[in-house]
Amino acid sequence: MSIYDFDKVVERRGSGALKYDALQERYGNSDLLPYWVADMDFETPPFIIEALRRRLDHPILGYTVTPEEFWQSIIRWTYDRHGWEIKKEWLSYIPGIVKGIGMVINVFTSPGDEVIIQTPVYHLFRMVPEGNGREVLENPLLIQADGYYKIDFDGLEELAARERCKLLILSNPHNPVGITWTREELARVADICRRHGVMVISDEIHCDMTLWGHLHVPFATASDAARDISITFAAPTKTFNMAGIVSSYSVIPNPEIRERFYSWLDANELSEPTIFAPIATVAAYNEGNTWREEMLRYVEENIDFIADYCEKHLPGIKAVKPQASFLVWLDCRGLKMTQTELVKLFTEKAGLALNDGAMFGTGGEGFMRFNAGAPRRLVAAALDRLRTACGAATECTYVSR
């Protein structure tokens, strides 16, 4: 029997939630059902809320020290979940993973340098380097007959060998396609990058959300090369649905990389967590495994529901079951629509706000990203709307944008 209620619907409109209160600005329609922003519509675990409330019982919110338990909770959790024995000196707080990527870009590269991304991939992997005057090189993933993806190692080798190529941003597990990369795949990536002097940022924010027995391999544990060339970013925020509390951290085993990056963070006072980040993190990692396991089983059931529904009622759409995370990659190429028509189908006809697959770069055309981290009745409502809209969909030939 479950302890926690994931069927409970919580009204989030008017709370400042990006997923809901930005619909008018982003989509031009505040009445859409939102399945785009990658936070869940489940209540943040009660033990996290209670820990924050206990701190708020004290009437002064002044400067604070970082408690030792913040670091120890990260170390224990990572070892227990993934078998990675992290040393305390490898760790630093960072004020957000996307911000961390921007910081690494500015510390370790120069304007005009090149950064590799593996598309389709989280769109800010492109936007952050480009916004900082770096050139982005796409190494598109190779889609397989079963809908899953492989890394194009030949393409990666070619790009990494370029004179100004300095950095690879790796999504591990991958967003949006939900792949958990194997140790062999990660070791091969590391070997290519080390030979060509390319550093790797491994974004592992979805690492604690593996599904159906799939395993997460921390990039830095894949090989000695991976350990020596990498910066890993992680956080409890996706898993425990507390993205509004920035509690991200970095792990850097290589002392030279660590000294260069952490001294820069310290000099700019970016390595000190806000008052609530350690409290929420310690509560999540010390008390949260039962909640996490129940949430993942519920998400698995949601994903099964989506896949079965598409197979029975939406023959032009195939749900690619993720190996990790609550984000479902919908293959809509069977609808034979242009990308513009596909987006209109979801937004204007079905009244749904999903992420346009094209925003994730090459290979995203013909796809949409669906957030399954919601009470099942909301997931079902979205699919029913889509089924009705598809009944009136026009016939046309799919053309990539």
Secondary structure, 3 states (H helix, E strand, C coil): CCCCCCCCCCCCCCCCCHHHHCHHHHHCCCCCEECCCCCCCCCCCHHHHHHHHHHHCCCCCCCCCCCHHHHHHHHHHHHHHHCCCCCHHHEEEECCHHHHHHHHHHHHCCCCCEEEECCCCCCHHHHHHHHCCCEEEECCCEECCCCCEECCHHHHHHHHCCCCEEEEEEECCCCCCCCCCCHHHHHHHHHHHHHCCCEEEEECCCCCCECCCCCCCCHHHCCHHHHHHEEEEECCCCCCCCCCCCCEEEECCCHHHHHHHHHHHHHCCCCCCCCHHHHHHHHHHHHCHHHHHHHHHHHHHHHHHHHHHHHHHCCCCEEECCCECCEEEEECHHHCCCHHHHHHHHHHHCCEECEEHHHHCCCCCCEEEEECCCCHHHHHHHHHHHHHHHHCCCCCCCCCC
